[in-house]
C-alpha cells in the first residue's frame, strides 16, 4: 500500500497551475487591440484576435515584438572599445 504525504505549505493538485507566477509578479502582457495571434506549433496560422488553432486546438498567442529589435547601446560601446584588440 502506497501512502502519499502532502506538506501543507507546498502547493499541489490540479488547483495550482505549474506556470503560476511567484507572489507579487504577474504573467499578463498588455496586448494592443487588433493584435495578430499565432499558434506556437503552427506559425503559418495567424488571425486578428485570440482563438484556437484549427490544426491542433492550442490557444493562439499574440505576436509581440522581440525585445532585441532596438540597438543595444552596451554592445555597441563594447564593440567600439574592443575592436582590433583581439587580432
PyMOL commands that set and color helices and strands:
alter all, ss='L'
color gray80, all
select helices_A, chain A and resi 67-69+73-82
alter helices_A, ss='H'
color red, helices_A
select strands_A, chain A and resi 36-38+46-48+61-62
alter strands_A, ss='S'
color yellow, strands_A
deselect
rebuild
show_as cartoon
